[in-house]
Amino acid sequence: MKFRQLLQNKEANAKIFMIGISVLGFGLALIHIFQLQGSPKEPIILLLFAVFLAICEYYPIPVWKGNTAINFPIMFTLYLVFGLGYTVIVLASVVLLVNLISRRPIRIVFFNPAQLILSFYIAVKLTEFFDDIIFLNSSFIDEFIKYGLILLLFHLINNILVDIVLWLRPQTYSLNSWKQKTLSEGTSFIISLGYGFMLFLLGSQNRGEIDFFSFFFFFSPLVGLSLLSAVIFRLRTEKSRLKALFSITSELNTMVPTEDWLDGLKASFKAFIDVDASVLWFKEGDGWCKRFEQGAVKGNIDLNKEDFRIMANMEKPVLYDNRKHDIGIASTCFDQNLKSFVYAPLIIEREVFGILIVARSRTKSFVEDDISSITSFANQLAIVMKTRTLIKEQEKRLLLEERNRIAREIHDGVAQSLAGAIMNLETAERKFTNKPQETLSMISGSILKLRNSLKEVRESIYALRPYPTEKIGLMSAITKKVEEVSSEYKMDINFEVRGVEERLSSMTEKVLFDVLRESITNCIKHSKTEKIDVLLSYQSQQILLRIKDFGVGFSLFDEMIKAENTSHFGILNMNESIEKINGSLQINSKKGTGTEISIIIPKMDLEGGRTV
């Protein structure tokens, strides 16, 4: 409670300071408006300066990890030609208009022009105060030094005002952030100083009357640099967004099979788009569950049925750019210091699977590109959720098929044997008095059937026990199997593992282990090899299991024909089992060259997930 009160106090102090600077700045502009006498001498040139200032302000030059507006040379030349009054008025009007067009928060709309006005006005007045003391003549060097002093004071005062606001705000203003801002402003200072040097150098050469075209051609490179840099920066930003979207999409695809895929989402999402907080809700059956949160999210979120109904009926992204208005369930989910919110529903085939809500601490801080990126991310999440749903349905179907298979085997095997044995014993009971020898024969046959049934029951029970891969994992199960075979058959079997071990679904590990066991058995029986190489590779996009022998090899065509006429676990059965987990089986073999069997399971298609 005390911490929240502290944050609210800091926010209030920042507001008061910004309002104070805004009042001072625009008060100064109003004073100069009333002091104006008549119209400017060269209104076309004044308009040119205003347009150039607007372009440089609207298209700041990207430097380091930030951006800065290189507009001081234009401001100073405006001051030289039209005086301080017109400079203050034009600067206030232009920066105010640019901030309004950029749809910035109302406090920033008034603070930005006000702090620029005050910074420039104070810098000019301080330089004028020391003019007679320091500068004794009007030489090129003295004029350039005055320009440099005004530039230095302008940047110092401007940065101090901005630093005070950033320090007062509840958000952390780190040393790295200050260094980044200082480097950006330092770049602006150097460029402005160089442009000022050219301004005074050309002005000292007495090249005749300075007109509209002189100013136009002199400042065109600066304005062109702002435009070109801004365009390049936006293209790079868009390229980075697309690259980040591709990266996060690939990462999500590799996370699909895992149960903890949401744990890897936080860092990826933070790198994709910068937000102060986010929360992700998933629809599970008839209810909703919060599956992901980051940033200033409230601990206990109590949503009612009406809130969930609203989320389920949300068909497109919704933007709330000011907390003062109705912001929906975000008021229940997020801290009071967060001001702007975007709701992005996860929709597939007009069905809402979930909703992603993101927040920032500034009002009107989400632009169209941000909303587009958030929507793209939500669409990818929707695809992942749909894929996971299909995977779970597939695994349930496979389990149901396995249960039905066991039921059929019991019905057609053990049950029939037991029924036959019971019928024989009942017949023997009736014939025992009259035909004892025949009765003994029938009892012996029944005992044999019962023994076979008992064997089948034991085999079924053994098959239902936890598989080796379920007990110790695929890699350990393969290691144990290789050691057993090597010890029993005195064969050189080399087992290599590449990549980091990952727990796959029980069905996937079972199929891979069965194929490995059958392949090694076939190598021992048929290949006449003395060495077997086994490779298990956990790759970024797939799992690879490869078994290679150096024996006599075989004709794949002949084996395929043979497999169709046999019931043992041959090539066709191998392929069928692997297809159930959406994998692929590759067999390379020729007579006299050995055999290589490769099983590839794409991670995107692994049904099931990591065990937690």
C-alpha positions in Angstrom: 0.0 0.0 0.0 2.8 2.4 0.9 4.7 1.5 -2.3 1.6 2.2 -4.4 1.1 5.6 -2.6 4.7 6.4 -3.3 4.2 5.7 -7.0 1.1 7.9 -7.1 3.0 10.7 -5.4 5.8 10.5 -8.0 3.3 10.5 -10.8 1.6 13.5 -9.3 4.9 15.4 -8.9 5.8 14.7 -12.5 2.4 16.0 -13.7 2.8 19.2 -11.6 6.3 19.8 -13.0 5.2 19.2 -16.6 2.2 21.5 -16.2 4.4 24.2 -14.7 6.8 24.0 -17.6 3.9 24.1 -20.1 2.4 27.2 -18.4 5.7 29.0 -18.4 6.5 28.1 -22.0 3.2 29.0 -23.5 2.9 32.0 -21.3 6.2 33.2 -22.8 4.8 32.5 -26.3 1.7 34.5 -25.6 3.7 37.5 -24.3 5.7 37.5 -27.6 2.4 37.3 -29.6 1.1 40.4 -27.9 4.5 42.2 -28.4 4.5 41.6 -32.2 4.1 44.7 -34.3 2.9 44.3 -37.9 3.6 41.3 -40.2 7.0 39.8 -40.8 9.2 41.2 -43.6 9.6 38.0 -45.5 6.5 35.8 -44.8 7.6 33.2 -47.4 10.9 32.7 -45.8 9.2 32.5 -42.4 6.9 29.8 -43.8 9.9 27.9 -45.2 11.5 27.9 -41.8 8.3 26.6 -40.2 8.0 23.8 -42.8 11.6 22.8 -42.3 11.2 22.8 -38.6 8.1 20.7 -38.8 9.8 18.1 -41.1 12.8 17.8 -38.8 10.6 17.5 -35.7 8.3 14.9 -37.3 11.1 12.9 -38.8 13.8 12.7 -36.1 17.2 11.2 -37.1 17.8 7.8 -35.5 21.1 7.7 -33.6 22.5 5.0 -31.3 19.5 3.3 -29.8 17.2 6.4 -29.9 16.4 9.4 -32.2 16.9 13.1 -32.1 15.5 16.1 -34.0 18.3 18.1 -35.7 16.5 21.4 -35.8 18.7 23.8 -33.9 20.5 25.3 -37.0 17.0 26.2 -38.4 15.9 27.6 -35.0 19.0 29.8 -34.7 18.8 31.1 -38.3 15.1 31.9 -37.7 16.3 33.8 -34.6 18.9 35.7 -36.6 16.5 36.7 -39.4 13.2 37.4 -37.6 14.2 37.8 -33.9 13.5 35.9 -30.7 9.8 36.7 -30.7 9.0 35.0 -34.0 11.3 32.1 -33.2 9.4 31.4 -29.9 6.0 31.6 -31.6 6.9 29.5 -34.7 8.7 26.9 -32.5 5.7 26.6 -30.2 3.2 26.4 -33.1 5.2 23.8 -35.1 6.1 21.5 -32.2 2.6 21.7 -30.8 1.2 20.7 -34.3 3.6 17.8 -34.7 2.8 16.4 -31.3 -0.9 16.6 -32.0 -0.5 14.9 -35.4 1.6 12.2 -33.7 -1.4 11.7 -31.2 0.8 11.9 -28.1 -0.6 12.3 -24.6 -2.0 15.7 -23.8 0.7 16.4 -21.2 3.5 15.7 -23.7 1.7 17.7 -26.4 2.1 20.9 -24.3 5.3 20.0 -22.5 7.5 19.3 -25.5 7.1 22.7 -27.2 7.2 24.5 -23.8 10.5 23.0 -22.8 12.0 23.8 -26.2 10.8 27.4 -26.0 12.2 27.9 -22.5 15.5 26.1 -23.3 16.1 28.3 -26.4 14.9 31.5 -24.8 17.1 31.1 -21.6 20.1 30.1 -23.7 19.8 33.2 -25.9 19.2 35.6 -23.0 22.2 34.2 -21.0 24.4 34.6 -24.1 23.2 38.1 -24.7 23.9 38.9 -21.0 27.6 37.9 -21.4 27.8 39.3 -24.9 29.5 42.5 -24.0 31.8 40.9 -21.5 33.2 38.0 -23.5 32.7 39.0 -27.2 34.4 42.3 -28.0 33.9 42.3 -31.8 31.8 40.6 -34.5 34.3 38.5 -36.2 33.6 35.1 -37.7 35.2 33.3 -34.8 33.3 35.3 -32.1 30.0 34.8 -33.9 30.6 31.1 -34.2 31.5 30.9 -30.5 28.3 32.6 -29.6 26.4 30.1 -31.7 28.2 27.3 -30.0 27.5 28.7 -26.5 23.7 29.1 -27.3 23.7 25.6 -28.7 25.5 24.2 -25.6 23.2 26.0 -23.1 20.1 25.0 -25.1 21.0 21.3 -24.9 22.0 21.5 -21.3 18.8 23.2 -20.2 16.6 21.0 -22.4 18.2 17.8 -21.1 17.9 19.0 -17.5 14.2 19.6 -17.9 13.6 16.2 -19.5 15.8 14.5 -16.9 13.8 16.0 -14.1 10.5 14.7 -15.6 12.0 11.2 -16.2 13.4 11.2 -12.6 10.0 12.2 -11.1 8.0 9.6 -13.0 7.3 6.3 -11.2 9.0 4.4 -14.0 12.6 3.6 -13.4 15.1 6.0 -15.1 18.3 3.9 -15.2 21.8 5.1 -15.8 21.9 3.2 -19.1 18.8 5.1 -20.2 20.4 8.4 -19.3 23.6 7.4 -21.2 21.6 6.5 -24.2 19.7 9.8 -24.2 22.9 11.7 -23.6 24.6 10.0 -26.6 21.6 10.8 -28.8 21.7 14.5 -27.8 25.5 14.6 -28.1 25.1 13.4 -31.7 22.5 16.2 -32.3 24.9 18.7 -30.8 27.8 17.7 -33.0 25.7 17.8 -36.2 24.2 21.2 -35.2 27.7 22.6 -34.4 29.1 21.5 -37.8 26.1 23.0 -39.6 26.5 26.2 -37.6 30.2 26.4 -38.7 29.2 26.2 -42.4 26.5 28.8 -41.8 28.9 31.4 -40.4 31.7 30.4 -42.8 29.4 31.0 -45.9 27.9 34.1 -44.3 31.4 35.7 -43.8 32.2 35.4 -47.5 29.7 38.2 -48.6 28.1 36.3 -51.5 25.4 38.8 -52.0 21.8 39.0 -50.9 20.4 36.0 -49.0 17.0 35.1 -50.3 14.4 32.3 -50.2 16.4 30.0 -52.4 19.6 30.6 -50.4 17.9 29.3 -47.3 16.1 26.6 -49.2 19.3 25.1 -50.7 21.3 25.6 -47.5 18.9 23.7 -45.3 17.7 21.1 -47.8 20.5 18.7 -47.0 19.6 18.8 -43.3 15.9 18.3 -44.0 16.7 15.6 -46.6 18.9 13.8 -44.1 16.0 13.8 -41.6 13.6 12.4 -44.2 16.0 9.8 -45.5 17.2 8.7 -42.1 13.6 8.4 -40.9 12.5 6.3 -43.9 15.5 4.0 -43.5 14.9 3.7 -39.8 11.2 2.8 -40.4 12.2 0.2 -43.0 14.7 -1.3 -40.6 12.2 -1.3 -37.8 9.6 -3.0 -40.0 12.3 -5.5 -41.1 13.2 -6.1 -37.5 9.5 -6.6 -36.6 9.1 -9.2 -39.4 12.3 -10.9 -38.4 11.2 -11.0 -34.8 7.7 -12.3 -35.9 9.4 -15.0 -37.9 11.7 -15.9 -35.0 8.9 -16.0 -32.5 6.7 -18.0 -34.9 9.5 -20.6 -35.3 10.0 -20.7 -31.6 6.3 -21.2 -30.9 6.3 -24.0 -33.5 9.1 -25.8 -31.7 7.3 -25.2 -28.4 4.0 -26.7 -29.5 4.7 -30.3 -28.3 5.9 -29.2 -24.9 3.8 -28.7 -21.8 5.9 -25.8 -20.6 5.9 -23.9 -23.9 4.5 -20.8 -22.2 7.7 -20.5 -20.0 9.8 -19.7 -23.1 7.2 -17.1 -24.3 8.0 -14.3 -21.9 11.5 -13.4 -23.2 10.4 -13.8 -26.9 7.3 -11.6 -26.5 9.3 -8.9 -24.6 11.9 -8.8 -27.5 9.1 -8.7 -30.1 7.2 -5.7 -28.7 8.0 -3.4 -25.7 5.2 -3.3 -23.2 5.1 -2.7 -19.5 2.7 -5.6 -18.7 0.7 -8.4 -20.4 -1.7 -11.1 -19.4 -2.9 -14.1 -21.5 -6.2 -15.9 -20.9 -7.1 -19.3 -22.4 -10.6 -20.7 -22.8 -10.6 -24.2 -21.3 -14.0 -26.0 -21.7 -16.7 -23.7 -20.4 -14.3 -21.6 -18.3 -11.3 -19.3 -18.7 -7.8 -19.7 -17.2 -5.0 -17.2 -16.8 -2.0 -19.0 -18.3 0.6 -16.2 -18.7 1.4 -12.8 -17.0 4.2 -10.4 -17.1 4.8 -7.0 -15.5 2.5 -5.0 -13.2 -0.3 -7.5 -13.1 -2.5 -7.8 -10.0 -2.1 -11.0 -8.0 -5.7 -11.9 -7.4 -7.8 -11.3 -10.4 -11.5 -11.8 -9.8 -13.5 -11.9 -13.1 -17.2 -12.7 -13.3 -19.2 -14.5 -15.9 -20.1 -11.2 -17.7 -16.3 -10.5 -18.1 -15.8 -13.9 -19.7 -18.8 -13.5 -21.9 -17.4 -10.2 -23.2 -14.0 -11.8 -23.9 -15.7 -14.7 -25.7 -17.6 -12.3 -28.0 -14.6 -10.1 -28.9 -14.1 -10.5 -32.6 -11.3 -8.0 -33.3 -8.5 -6.1 -31.5 -9.6 -3.2 -29.2 -7.5 -0.2 -28.2 -8.1 1.8 -25.0 -5.6 4.7 -24.9 -6.7 6.4 -21.7 -7.5 4.8 -18.3 -9.8 7.6 -17.5 -12.4 6.0 -19.8 -14.0 2.6 -19.5 -11.2 0.1 -20.2 -13.1 -3.2 -19.6 -11.5 -6.0 -17.6 -8.0 -4.4 -17.8 -8.9 -2.3 -14.7 -9.3 -5.6 -12.8 -6.1 -7.1 -14.2 -3.5 -4.3 -14.2 -1.9 -1.8 -11.8 -3.3 1.7 -11.6 -0.1 3.2 -13.2 -0.8 1.5 -16.6 -2.7 3.8 -18.9 -3.0 2.3 -22.4 -4.3 -1.2 -23.3 -4.8 -3.4 -26.3 -7.1 -6.4 -26.3 -6.1 -9.0 -29.0 -8.4 -12.0 -29.2 -7.1 -15.4 -30.3 -9.5 -16.5 -33.0 -9.5 -19.6 -35.3 -12.5 -20.2 -37.6 -14.5 -17.6 -35.7 -14.0 -19.3 -32.4 -12.3 -17.4 -29.6 -9.6 -19.6 -27.9 -8.2 -16.9 -25.7 -7.4 -13.2 -25.3 -4.1 -11.4 -25.0 -4.1 -8.0 -23.1 -1.0 -5.8 -23.1 -0.5 -2.5 -21.3 1.8 0.6 -21.2 2.3 3.3 -18.7 1.7 6.2 -21.1 -1.6 7.2 -22.6 -1.9 7.0 -26.3 1.3 5.1 -26.6 0.2 2.3 -29.0 0.5 3.2 -32.6 -0.9 1.2 -35.6 2.3 -0.7 -36.1 2.2 -1.9 -32.4 -1.4 -3.0 -32.8 -0.6 -4.8 -36.0 2.3 -6.6 -34.3 0.2 -7.6 -31.3 -2.5 -8.9 -33.5 0.0 -11.0 -35.5 1.4 -12.4 -32.3 -2.2 -13.2 -31.1 -2.9 -15.0 -34.4 0.2 -17.1 -34.0 -0.9 -18.0 -30.4 -4.3 -19.0 -31.8 -2.7 -21.3 -34.3 -0.6 -22.9 -31.5 -3.6 -23.4 -29.3 -5.6 -25.0 -32.1 -2.6 -27.2 -32.9 -2.3 -28.3 -29.3 -6.0 -29.1 -29.2 -5.7 -31.3 -32.3 -2.7 -33.0 -30.8 -4.5 -33.8 -27.6 -7.5 -35.1 -29.6 -5.1 -37.3 -31.7 -3.5 -38.7 -28.6 -6.9 -39.5 -27.0 -7.9 -41.2 -30.3 -4.7 -43.3 -30.3 -5.3 -44.3 -26.6 -8.9 -45.2 -27.5 -7.7 -47.3 -30.4 -5.2 -49.0 -28.2 -7.9 -49.8 -25.6 -10.2 -51.2 -28.3 -7.3 -53.3 -29.7 -6.7 -54.8 -26.2 -10.4 -55.4 -25.8 -10.6 -57.2 -29.2 -7.5 -59.3 -28.3 -9.1 -60.3 -25.0 -12.4 -61.1 -26.6 -11.0 -63.0 -29.6 -8.2 -64.7 -27.6 -8.3 -65.3 -23.9 -12.1 -65.1 -23.6 -12.7 -67.6 -26.4 -10.1 -70.0 -24.9 -11.7 -69.7 -21.4 -15.2 -70.3 -22.9 -13.9 -73.4 -24.8 -12.2 -74.8 -21.6 -15.4 -74.3 -19.6 -17.5 -76.1 -22.2 -15.1 -79.0 -22.2 -15.1 -79.3 -18.4 -18.9 -79.2 -18.3 -19.0 -82.0 -20.9 -16.4 -83.9 -19.0 -18.5 -83.6 -15.9 -21.5 -85.2 -17.6 -19.4 -88.1 -19.2 -17.2 -88.8 -16.1 -19.3 -91.8 -14.9 -19.8 -93.5 -18.3 -16.7 -92.6 -20.2 -13.9 -91.8 -17.7 -11.1 -92.2 -20.3 -12.6 -89.7 -22.7 -13.3 -87.4 -19.7 -9.6 -87.5 -18.7 -8.7 -86.6 -22.3 -11.1 -83.6 -22.3 -9.7 -82.4 -18.9 -6.2 -82.6 -20.3 -7.2 -80.5 -23.3 -8.9 -78.0 -21.1 -5.9 -77.7 -18.8 -3.7 -77.0 -21.9 -6.1 -74.3 -23.0 -6.2 -72.7 -19.6 -2.3 -72.7 -19.5 -2.3 -71.0 -22.9 -4.9 -68.5 -21.7 -2.8 -67.8 -18.5 0.2 -67.2 -20.7 -1.8 -64.7 -22.9 -3.1 -63.0 -19.8 0.5 -62.6 -18.4 1.7 -61.3 -21.8 -1.2 -58.8 -21.8 -0.4 -57.7 -18.2 3.3 -57.3 -19.2 2.2 -55.2 -22.2 0.2 -52.9 -20.0 3.0 -52.3 -17.6 4.9 -49.0 -17.9 7.1 -49.1 -21.0 10.9 -48.8 -20.5 10.7 -45.3 -22.1 8.0 -44.2 -19.6 10.2 -45.4 -16.7 13.6 -43.9 -17.6 13.1 -42.0 -20.8 14.0 -42.7 -24.4 17.8 -42.1 -24.2 18.3 -44.2 -21.1 16.1 -47.0 -22.5 18.1 -47.1 -25.7 21.4 -47.1 -23.7 20.1 -50.0 -21.5 18.9 -52.0 -24.6 22.3 -51.5 -26.4 24.2 -52.7 -23.3 22.0 -55.8 -23.0 22.3 -56.7 -26.7 26.1 -56.0 -26.7 26.6 -58.2 -23.7 24.3 -61.1 -24.9 25.5 -61.3 -28.5 29.1 -59.9 -28.1 28.5 -57.3 -30.7 30.0 -53.9 -31.1 27.1 -51.4 -30.9 28.0 -47.7 -30.8 25.3 -45.4 -29.4 25.8 -41.6 -30.0 23.5 -38.8 -28.7 23.6 -35.3 -30.2 21.9 -32.2 -28.9 20.1 -31.7 -25.5 17.8 -34.5 -24.4 14.1 -33.7 -24.5 11.2 -35.6 -23.1 8.8 -36.5 -25.9 5.3 -37.8 -25.6 5.0 -41.4 -24.3 3.6 -42.5 -27.7 6.5 -41.0 -29.7 9.1 -42.5 -27.4 7.4 -45.9 -27.5 7.3 -46.0 -31.3 11.0 -44.9 -31.6 12.0 -47.6 -29.1 10.0 -50.3 -30.8 11.5 -49.5 -34.2 15.0 -49.4 -32.7 14.5 -52.8 -30.9 13.1 -54.4 -34.1 15.9 -52.9 -36.2 18.6 -54.2 -33.9 17.0 -57.7 -33.8 16.8 -57.8 -37.6 20.5 -56.7 -37.8 21.5 -59.6 -35.5 19.3 -62.2 -37.3 19.9 -61.3 -41.0 22.7 -58.8 -41.6 25.7 -60.8 -40.4 27.2 -57.6 -39.3 29.8 -57.2 -36.6 29.1 -53.6 -35.8 26.0 -51.4 -35.4 25.9 -47.6 -35.1 22.9 -46.0 -33.4 22.4 -42.2 -33.5 19.8 -40.2 -31.5 19.8 -36.5 -32.5 17.7 -33.8 -30.8 17.7 -31.1 -33.5 16.0 -27.7 -33.5 13.2 -28.7 -35.8 13.1 -32.5 -35.6 14.1 -35.7 -33.8 16.3 -38.1 -35.8 16.9 -41.8 -34.9 19.3 -43.7 -37.2 20.4 -47.3 -37.0 23.2 -48.4 -39.4 24.8 -51.8 -39.8 27.7 -52.9 -42.0 26.3 -56.3 -43.1 25.1 -58.0 -46.2 22.2 -55.7 -47.0 19.0 -56.6 -48.8 16.7 -55.7 -51.6 14.1 -53.3 -50.3 11.6 -54.2 -53.1 11.8 -57.9 -52.2 11.3 -57.2 -48.5 8.3 -55.0 -49.2 6.6 -57.9 -51.1 7.6 -60.3 -48.3 6.2 -57.9 -45.6 2.8 -57.9 -47.2 2.5 -61.6 -46.7 3.8 -61.8 -43.1 2.3 -60.7 -39.8 5.4 -60.0 -37.9 6.6 -56.5 -37.0 8.2 -55.8 -40.4 8.7 -52.8 -42.6 5.0 -52.1 -43.2 4.2 -52.2 -39.5 7.2 -50.0 -38.7 6.0 -47.4 -41.3 2.4 -47.6 -40.0 3.5 -46.9 -36.4 5.7 -44.0 -37.4 3.0 -42.5 -39.5 0.7 -42.4 -36.5 3.1 -39.9 -34.9 3.4 -38.0 -38.2 7.0 -39.1 -38.8 8.8 -40.6 -41.8 10.7 -43.8 -42.2 13.7 -44.0 -44.6 15.5 -47.2 -45.5 18.7 -47.3 -47.5 20.1 -50.7 -48.3 21.6 -52.7 -51.1 23.0 -56.2 -51.2 26.6 -56.1 -49.9 26.5 -52.5 -48.6 24.8 -52.7 -45.3 21.5 -51.1 -44.2 20.7 -47.6 -42.8 17.3 -47.0 -41.2 16.4 -43.4 -40.4 13.3 -42.2 -38.5 12.5 -38.4 -38.6 9.9 -36.9 -36.3 9.2 -33.1 -36.9 8.8 -31.3 -33.6 5.8 -29.5 -34.9 4.0 -32.8 -35.2 5.0 -34.5 -31.9 1.7 -35.3 -30.2 2.0 -34.9 -26.4 4.6 -32.9 -24.6 7.4 -32.7 -22.1 6.8 -34.1 -18.8 6.8 -31.5 -16.1 
